Amino acid sequence: MQNFTFHNPTRILFGSGQIAAIHQEIPSGARVLMTYGGGSVVKTGTLAEVKAALTDFTLLEFGGIEPNPTYETLMQAVALARREQVDFLLAVGGGSVIDGTKFIAAAIPFAGEPWDILAKQAPITAAVPFGSVLTLPATGSEMNSFSVITRAATQDKLGFGNPLVFPRFSVLDPTKTYTLPPRQVANGVIDAFVHIAEQYLTYPDDAKVQDRFAEGLLLTLIEDGPKALAEADNYAVRANLMWTATLALNGLIGAGVPQDWATHMLGHEITALHGLDHAQTLAIVLPAMLQIRRRDKREKLLQYAARIWDLHDGDEDARIDTAIRRTRDFFESLQVPTRLSSYGIGPEAITPLVRALERHGMTALGERQNVDLEQSRQVLALAC
């Protein structure tokens, strides 16, 4: 196991009815800007519930944050927050809203061009504090300090991270996920699955605790993901999925172990150039990535085959093939296609995607930094 420092300051309020407690988590007298997405939190009554819990605060609203939140939209929120002297933010929604709110929090006090936070990794020295009310378990953004933002004008999708943008608190109420469309439920399961895989399917480093933790999370997703689609109001299932998605990317399973993230980097370019959902891109790329890089990942793939898919006997290469196929089959069972061609994207798309990777400096990816542009091209070709 590698040396590591682990610190996660986010306070979690988990369970039904926890929105009522958020007034205790926000400083008295704060001017609060509530951020949200396309209106589902209004239709379901979640936003009204939040407002009822914050009657003693000055509340402002900013809606319309997109899936794959855009810099252009978020800068409108930054202007509003600066104008109204907002001193606390509250994200109400899924990972896109929370990611967007992290950027807003960092951009409000930023002295220079806020895009530099993403494009140049400009240092962040201050951020407006914020909390979140999670309605879509997927990204883990509710308990980490990372964010990914798209600039629509240039088709760039870039990320940043900073300890100053950990949420102060996050409410995780499983009942708020009951009304999610099946597509979003499936996307959330796959997003969490691939987050775990990026930290687990690398190479052995004698990190038994992290391995077993990751394996338990993967097995929970495999067991409860299909149930969530079949039983929309099953509280136990939704609670387990919500907590699994949070634990998948709050730093615990990634502490002291090698991490990959090549699948995410390729996926980001597919989203930026073709508009696919983030999780859709992950379902497309991961099986191809595992196949192309099976030599580098051989030992962990065999462990994955044994512990997740119960494959213990016979030829090792056959076991790896079966484990990758079952991963693809699991994604497909959630009604999420795993080929670019399923979305009308053909081989002609590969070169522009590789060029985008090069433009963004994604030329040495993976846990060993040996996934070059040629190997990325091979992954995308297989993903077609």
C-alpha positions as a Python dict, from the first residue, in 0.01 Angstrom:
ca = {
    (1, 'M'): (0, 0, 0),
    (2, 'Q'): (126, 348, -86),
    (3, 'N'): (159, 635, 160),
    (4, 'F'): (-147, 857, 171),
    (5, 'T'): (-314, 1143, 350),
    (6, 'F'): (-690, 1113, 383),
    (7, 'H'): (-923, 1389, 498),
    (8, 'N'): (-1288, 1433, 411),
    (9, 'P'): (-1467, 1717, 590),
    (10, 'T'): (-1814, 1673, 437),
    (11, 'R'): (-2088, 1611, 693),
    (12, 'I'): (-2346, 1358, 568),
    (13, 'L'): (-2713, 1378, 669),
    (14, 'F'): (-2848, 1044, 552),
    (15, 'G'): (-3206, 923, 544),
    (16, 'S'): (-3566, 1021, 495),
    (17, 'G'): (-3665, 1366, 619),
    (18, 'Q'): (-3311, 1498, 665),
    (19, 'I'): (-3375, 1811, 458),
    (20, 'A'): (-3548, 1956, 763),
    (21, 'A'): (-3213, 1965, 945),
    (22, 'I'): (-3018, 2175, 695),
    (23, 'H'): (-3093, 2504, 871),
    (24, 'Q'): (-2859, 2387, 1147),
    (25, 'E'): (-2572, 2348, 896),
    (26, 'I'): (-2581, 2699, 743),
    (27, 'P'): (-2442, 3003, 927),
    (28, 'S'): (-2709, 3226, 1078),
    (29, 'G'): (-2787, 3529, 863),
    (30, 'A'): (-2633, 3382, 547),
    (31, 'R'): (-2746, 3499, 206),
    (32, 'V'): (-2806, 3168, 31),
    (33, 'L'): (-2813, 3105, -345),
    (34, 'M'): (-2992, 2779, -427),
    (35, 'T'): (-2875, 2619, -752),
    (36, 'Y'): (-3063, 2351, -942),
    (37, 'G'): (-3116, 2201, -1284),
    (38, 'G'): (-3401, 2166, -1527),
    (39, 'G'): (-3696, 2185, -1289),
    (40, 'S'): (-3748, 1831, -1163),
    (41, 'V'): (-3675, 1949, -808),
    (42, 'V'): (-3959, 2196, -850),
    (43, 'K'): (-4204, 1938, -985),
    (44, 'T'): (-4126, 1683, -715),
    (45, 'G'): (-4154, 1936, -432),
    (46, 'T'): (-3793, 1901, -320),
    (47, 'L'): (-3714, 2269, -374),
    (48, 'A'): (-4022, 2369, -175),
    (49, 'E'): (-3909, 2138, 105),
    (50, 'V'): (-3568, 2305, 107),
    (51, 'K'): (-3725, 2651, 118),
    (52, 'A'): (-3947, 2548, 409),
    (53, 'A'): (-3637, 2442, 601),
    (54, 'L'): (-3468, 2778, 537),
    (55, 'T'): (-3738, 3033, 617),
    (56, 'D'): (-3497, 3228, 840),
    (57, 'F'): (-3249, 3290, 560),
    (58, 'T'): (-3234, 3526, 263),
    (59, 'L'): (-3284, 3293, -33),
    (60, 'L'): (-3206, 3346, -400),
    (61, 'E'): (-3244, 3095, -683),
    (62, 'F'): (-3054, 3000, -995),
    (63, 'G'): (-3203, 2724, -1210),
    (64, 'G'): (-3116, 2577, -1546),
    (65, 'I'): (-2781, 2409, -1477),
    (66, 'E'): (-2748, 2146, -1748),
    (67, 'P'): (-2631, 1787, -1743),
    (68, 'N'): (-2261, 1832, -1816),
    (69, 'P'): (-2283, 2186, -1675),
    (70, 'T'): (-2154, 2458, -1903),
    (71, 'Y'): (-1920, 2739, -1820),
    (72, 'E'): (-2150, 2980, -2001),
    (73, 'T'): (-2446, 2901, -1775),
    (74, 'L'): (-2242, 2889, -1456),
    (75, 'M'): (-2091, 3231, -1517),
    (76, 'Q'): (-2443, 3372, -1511),
    (77, 'A'): (-2479, 3231, -1160),
    (78, 'V'): (-2140, 3378, -1066),
    (79, 'A'): (-2257, 3722, -1180),
    (80, 'L'): (-2579, 3688, -979),
    (81, 'A'): (-2395, 3576, -667),
    (82, 'R'): (-2146, 3861, -689),
    (83, 'R'): (-2419, 4116, -748),
    (84, 'E'): (-2630, 3993, -456),
    (85, 'Q'): (-2333, 3941, -223),
    (86, 'V'): (-2415, 3575, -170),
    (87, 'D'): (-2212, 3409, 106),
    (88, 'F'): (-2345, 3051, 97),
    (89, 'L'): (-2446, 2822, -189),
    (90, 'L'): (-2684, 2527, -177),
    (91, 'A'): (-2689, 2280, -465),
    (92, 'V'): (-3018, 2091, -502),
    (93, 'G'): (-2990, 1815, -761),
    (94, 'G'): (-2751, 1556, -898),
    (95, 'G'): (-2381, 1553, -973),
    (96, 'S'): (-2401, 1808, -1252),
    (97, 'V'): (-2562, 2067, -1026),
    (98, 'I'): (-2311, 1994, -750),
    (99, 'D'): (-2017, 2005, -991),
    (100, 'G'): (-2144, 2333, -1129),
    (101, 'T'): (-2188, 2476, -781),
    (102, 'K'): (-1829, 2387, -693),
    (103, 'F'): (-1715, 2592, -990),
    (104, 'I'): (-1945, 2880, -893),
    (105, 'A'): (-1806, 2867, -538),
    (106, 'A'): (-1449, 2892, -665),
    (107, 'A'): (-1522, 3149, -936),
    (108, 'I'): (-1708, 3405, -722),
    (109, 'P'): (-1396, 3528, -536),
    (110, 'F'): (-1151, 3443, -817),
    (111, 'A'): (-961, 3753, -928),
    (112, 'G'): (-870, 3645, -1281),
    (113, 'E'): (-1047, 3474, -1572),
    (114, 'P'): (-1244, 3188, -1408),
    (115, 'W'): (-1191, 2956, -1708),
    (116, 'D'): (-826, 2946, -1602),
    (117, 'I'): (-934, 2736, -1302),
    (118, 'L'): (-1006, 2461, -1554),
    (119, 'A'): (-785, 2532, -1853),
    (120, 'K'): (-470, 2634, -1666),
    (121, 'Q'): (-531, 2476, -1325),
    (122, 'A'): (-498, 2825, -1178),
    (123, 'P'): (-460, 2813, -798),
    (124, 'I'): (-771, 2866, -590),
    (125, 'T'): (-715, 3055, -265),
    (126, 'A'): (-1077, 3108, -159),
    (127, 'A'): (-1423, 2967, -226),
    (128, 'V'): (-1774, 3043, -108),
    (129, 'P'): (-1891, 2766, 127),
    (130, 'F'): (-2171, 2541, 4),
    (131, 'G'): (-2383, 2239, 85),
    (132, 'S'): (-2586, 2000, -125),
    (133, 'V'): (-2914, 1814, -132),
    (134, 'L'): (-2856, 1511, -352),
    (135, 'T'): (-3136, 1385, -579),
    (136, 'L'): (-2940, 1160, -818),
    (137, 'P'): (-2676, 923, -683),
    (138, 'A'): (-2403, 880, -943),
    (139, 'T'): (-2098, 1102, -939),
    (140, 'G'): (-2001, 1108, -571),
    (141, 'S'): (-1964, 1485, -607),
    (142, 'E'): (-2164, 1527, -285),
    (143, 'M'): (-1863, 1408, -81),
    (144, 'N'): (-1554, 1502, -279),
    (145, 'S'): (-1367, 1809, -399),
    (146, 'F'): (-1367, 1747, -775),
    (147, 'S'): (-1571, 1897, -1057),
    (148, 'V'): (-1595, 1864, -1436),
    (149, 'I'): (-1724, 2153, -1647),
    (150, 'T'): (-1793, 2192, -2021),
    (151, 'R'): (-1731, 2505, -2228),
    (152, 'A'): (-1990, 2476, -2500),
    (153, 'A'): (-1833, 2735, -2728),
    (154, 'T'): (-1509, 2538, -2764),
    (155, 'Q'): (-1633, 2183, -2690),
    (156, 'D'): (-1391, 2148, -2399),
    (157, 'K'): (-1477, 1930, -2101),
    (158, 'L'): (-1225, 1984, -1821),
    (159, 'G'): (-1198, 1917, -1452),
    (160, 'F'): (-1049, 2070, -1140),
    (161, 'G'): (-1015, 1978, -777),
    (162, 'N'): (-939, 2169, -460),
    (163, 'P'): (-997, 2105, -88),
    (164, 'L'): (-1180, 2438, -65),
    (165, 'V'): (-1470, 2296, -268),
    (166, 'F'): (-1561, 2003, -48),
    (167, 'P'): (-1932, 2045, 39),
    (168, 'R'): (-1974, 2153, 401),
    (169, 'F'): (-2264, 1907, 422),
    (170, 'S'): (-2473, 1689, 196),
    (171, 'V'): (-2823, 1554, 247),
    (172, 'L'): (-2874, 1200, 113),
    (173, 'D'): (-3244, 1114, 127),
    (174, 'P'): (-3315, 795, -71),
    (175, 'T'): (-3682, 887, -113),
    (176, 'K'): (-3576, 1177, -337),
    (177, 'T'): (-3463, 922, -597),
    (178, 'Y'): (-3800, 745, -632),
    (179, 'T'): (-3917, 962, -923),
    (180, 'L'): (-3596, 942, -1128),
    (181, 'P'): (-3643, 824, -1488),
    (182, 'P'): (-3498, 476, -1556),
    (183, 'R'): (-3228, 627, -1778),
    (184, 'Q'): (-3094, 835, -1490),
    (185, 'V'): (-3108, 544, -1247),
    (186, 'A'): (-2912, 325, -1489),
    (187, 'N'): (-2663, 604, -1557),
    (188, 'G'): (-2606, 647, -1186),
    (189, 'V'): (-2534, 278, -1134),
    (190, 'I'): (-2284, 272, -1422),
    (191, 'D'): (-2117, 595, -1315),
    (192, 'A'): (-2056, 455, -967),
    (193, 'F'): (-1943, 119, -1109),
    (194, 'V'): (-1680, 278, -1332),
    (195, 'H'): (-1561, 509, -1054),
    (196, 'I'): (-1485, 199, -852),
    (197, 'A'): (-1327, 19, -1146),
    (198, 'E'): (-1091, 310, -1215),
    (199, 'Q'): (-949, 274, -862),
    (200, 'Y'): (-962, -107, -840),
    (201, 'L'): (-877, -250, -1183),
    (202, 'T'): (-515, -137, -1195),
    (203, 'Y'): (-237, -354, -1050),
    (204, 'P'): (-193, -524, -710),
    (205, 'D'): (-43, -307, -435),
    (206, 'D'): (-122, -517, -128),
    (207, 'A'): (-410, -290, -29),
    (208, 'K'): (-643, -558, 104),
    (209, 'V'): (-884, -321, 277),
    (210, 'Q'): (-935, -101, -30),
    (211, 'D'): (-974, -407, -255),
    (212, 'R'): (-1237, -571, -37),
    (213, 'F'): (-1417, -241, 11),
    (214, 'A'): (-1425, -184, -365),
    (215, 'E'): (-1545, -540, -429),
    (216, 'G'): (-1829, -501, -181),
    (217, 'L'): (-1941, -183, -353),
    (218, 'L'): (-1928, -347, -697),
    (219, 'L'): (-2134, -645, -577),
    (220, 'T'): (-2394, -409, -427),
    (221, 'L'): (-2433, -231, -761),
    (222, 'I'): (-2465, -560, -950),
    (223, 'E'): (-2726, -685, -706),
    (224, 'D'): (-2929, -370, -649),
    (225, 'G'): (-2889, -184, -980),
    (226, 'P'): (-3147, -398, -1164),
    (227, 'K'): (-3374, -397, -858),
    (228, 'A'): (-3380, -17, -861),
    (229, 'L'): (-3516, -24, -1216),
    (230, 'A'): (-3779, -282, -1125),
    (231, 'E'): (-3880, -145, -783),
    (232, 'A'): (-3878, 235, -795),
    (233, 'D'): (-3988, 288, -433),
    (234, 'N'): (-3782, 18, -263),
    (235, 'Y'): (-3621, 225, 14),
    (236, 'A'): (-3356, -31, 107),
    (237, 'V'): (-3239, -66, -253),
    (238, 'R'): (-3231, 308, -312),
    (239, 'A'): (-3050, 367, 18),
    (240, 'N'): (-2780, 114, -65),
    (241, 'L'): (-2730, 257, -415),
    (242, 'M'): (-2714, 612, -285),
    (243, 'W'): (-2452, 533, -24),
    (244, 'T'): (-2255, 314, -264),
    (245, 'A'): (-2231, 594, -522),
    (246, 'T'): (-2106, 830, -252),
    (247, 'L'): (-1846, 587, -118),
    (248, 'A'): (-1729, 511, -473),
    (249, 'L'): (-1563, 851, -501),
    (250, 'N'): (-1520, 1007, -157),
    (251, 'G'): (-1153, 909, -137),
    (252, 'L'): (-1170, 598, 79),
    (253, 'I'): (-1120, 323, -178),
    (254, 'G'): (-865, 532, -366),
    (255, 'A'): (-643, 602, -66),
    (256, 'G'): (-303, 439, -99),
    (257, 'V'): (-371, 261, -429),
    (258, 'P'): (-286, 327, -796),
    (259, 'Q'): (-565, 490, -997),
    (260, 'D'): (-643, 480, -1368),
    (261, 'W'): (-903, 735, -1499),
    (262, 'A'): (-821, 674, -1867),
    (263, 'T'): (-1179, 559, -1930),
    (264, 'H'): (-1308, 889, -1792),
    (265, 'M'): (-1072, 1097, -2004),
    (266, 'L'): (-1184, 926, -2326),
    (267, 'G'): (-1544, 947, -2213),
    (268, 'H'): (-1520, 1322, -2155),
    (269, 'E'): (-1417, 1377, -2516),
    (270, 'I'): (-1709, 1168, -2643),
    (271, 'T'): (-1949, 1377, -2438),
    (272, 'A'): (-1792, 1705, -2549),
    (273, 'L'): (-1800, 1618, -2921),
    (274, 'H'): (-2115, 1405, -2944),
    (275, 'G'): (-2331, 1497, -2645),
    (276, 'L'): (-2372, 1151, -2493),
    (277, 'D'): (-2450, 1117, -2123),
    (278, 'H'): (-2138, 1079, -1912),
    (279, 'A'): (-2236, 730, -1796),
    (280, 'Q'): (-2317, 624, -2150),
    (281, 'T'): (-1961, 706, -2252),
    (282, 'L'): (-1822, 508, -1959),
    (283, 'A'): (-2028, 202, -2053),
    (284, 'I'): (-1887, 228, -2405),
    (285, 'V'): (-1524, 281, -2313),
    (286, 'L'): (-1462, 60, -2008),
    (287, 'P'): (-1507, -285, -2170),
    (288, 'A'): (-1288, -182, -2463),
    (289, 'M'): (-1030, -28, -2229),
    (290, 'L'): (-1008, -349, -2025),
    (291, 'Q'): (-968, -559, -2339),
    (292, 'I'): (-694, -345, -2493),
    (293, 'R'): (-505, -313, -2164),
    (294, 'R'): (-560, -665, -2035),
    (295, 'R'): (-185, -737, -2015),
    (296, 'D'): (-116, -442, -1784),
    (297, 'K'): (-422, -523, -1575),
    (298, 'R'): (-392, -903, -1585),
    (299, 'E'): (-353, -975, -1213),
    (300, 'K'): (-636, -748, -1106),
    (301, 'L'): (-859, -868, -1388),
    (302, 'L'): (-816, -1224, -1264),
    (303, 'Q'): (-897, -1109, -911),
    (304, 'Y'): (-1202, -925, -1046),
    (305, 'A'): (-1309, -1235, -1237),
    (306, 'A'): (-1286, -1450, -925),
    (307, 'R'): (-1429, -1220, -660),
    (308, 'I'): (-1696, -1038, -859),
    (309, 'W'): (-1801, -1291, -1123),
    (310, 'D'): (-1711, -1615, -938),
    (311, 'L'): (-1476, -1733, -1214),
    (312, 'H'): (-1209, -1953, -1059),
    (313, 'D'): (-1134, -2243, -1292),
    (314, 'G'): (-1000, -2298, -1640),
    (315, 'D'): (-779, -2097, -1869),
    (316, 'E'): (-682, -1754, -1728),
    (317, 'D'): (-734, -1568, -2056),
    (318, 'A'): (-1077, -1725, -2091),
    (319, 'R'): (-1166, -1605, -1742),
    (320, 'I'): (-1060, -1252, -1827),
    (321, 'D'): (-1263, -1263, -2149),
    (322, 'T'): (-1569, -1379, -1955),
    (323, 'A'): (-1526, -1114, -1685),
    (324, 'I'): (-1508, -837, -1946),
    (325, 'R'): (-1809, -983, -2131),
    (326, 'R'): (-2011, -999, -1809),
    (327, 'T'): (-1923, -637, -1735),
    (328, 'R'): (-2057, -540, -2077),
    (329, 'D'): (-2364, -760, -2027),
    (330, 'F'): (-2433, -592, -1691),
    (331, 'F'): (-2432, -248, -1851),
    (332, 'E'): (-2654, -372, -2133),
    (333, 'S'): (-2895, -526, -1878),
    (334, 'L'): (-2951, -173, -1752),
    (335, 'Q'): (-3053, -75, -2107),
    (336, 'V'): (-2734, 123, -2165),
    (337, 'P'): (-2563, 36, -2498),
    (338, 'T'): (-2191, -34, -2493),
    (339, 'R'): (-2093, 49, -2852),
    (340, 'L'): (-2043, 385, -3020),
    (341, 'S'): (-2232, 249, -3320),
    (342, 'S'): (-2545, 218, -3106),
    (343, 'Y'): (-2552, 598, -3094),
    (344, 'G'): (-2484, 642, -3464),
    (345, 'I'): (-2115, 718, -3411),
    (346, 'G'): (-1883, 544, -3657),
    (347, 'P'): (-1509, 502, -3710),
    (348, 'E'): (-1488, 846, -3869),
    (349, 'A'): (-1530, 991, -3519),
    (350, 'I'): (-1209, 836, -3385),
    (351, 'T'): (-955, 1081, -3529),
    (352, 'P'): (-1134, 1394, -3399),
    (353, 'L'): (-1160, 1230, -3056),
    (354, 'V'): (-789, 1148, -3052),
    (355, 'R'): (-706, 1501, -3162),
    (356, 'A'): (-915, 1636, -2874),
    (357, 'L'): (-722, 1414, -2631),
    (358, 'E'): (-397, 1552, -2770),
    (359, 'R'): (-519, 1911, -2748),
    (360, 'H'): (-605, 1861, -2381),
    (361, 'G'): (-271, 1700, -2299),
    (362, 'M'): (-421, 1352, -2245),
    (363, 'T'): (-125, 1175, -2403),
    (364, 'A'): (0, 963, -2111),
    (365, 'L'): (-299, 819, -1929),
    (366, 'G'): (-363, 531, -1694),
    (367, 'E'): (-217, 403, -1368),
    (368, 'R'): (124, 362, -1532),
    (369, 'Q'): (95, 670, -1755),
    (370, 'N'): (155, 447, -2058),
    (371, 'V'): (-174, 490, -2243),
    (372, 'D'): (-58, 701, -2534),
    (373, 'L'): (-266, 839, -2820),
    (374, 'E'): (-219, 523, -3027),
    (375, 'Q'): (-353, 304, -2749),
    (376, 'S'): (-644, 546, -2697),
    (377, 'R'): (-715, 514, -3069),
    (378, 'Q'): (-720, 134, -3034),
    (379, 'V'): (-967, 156, -2745),
    (380, 'L'): (-1198, 384, -2942),
    (381, 'A'): (-1177, 159, -3248),
    (382, 'L'): (-1277, -143, -3041),
    (383, 'A'): (-1553, 61, -2878),
    (384, 'C'): (-1710, 121, -3220),
}
